[in-house]
């Protein structure tokens, strides 16, 4: 789709044609939707975690299947991503966001990513509850 540089995206104008634009333009329907500070466009087995408010740490709850690799899109810096059945956490984020106003973390999974919040609600141990 041809769009003039920096125009035509409306409220997403800040995404084009800079670093993050292709992760929106080339994504399809996606299954991972819940986060307090991010959105998750998806292309095949790859999620693009668009972080709106830079927390200094990041995680994706109820992410299934396993995460194969994670890196910051802007800097191509690889990150560590320990995962259990309830959450994938992403370590190695810089203290300051490398991109503004949205920073993208690229998450490659073993197969198409899904999010099952019901599984977490039912099975995650709750201390004293």
Buried (B, 14 or more C-beta within 10 A) or exposed (E): EEEEEEEEBEEBEBBBBBBBBBBBBEBEEBBBEEBEEBBBBBBEBBBBBBBEEBEEEBBBBBBBEEBEEBBBBBEEBEBEBEBEEBBBBBEBBEEEBBBEEBBBBBBBBEEBBBBBEEBBEEEEEEEEE
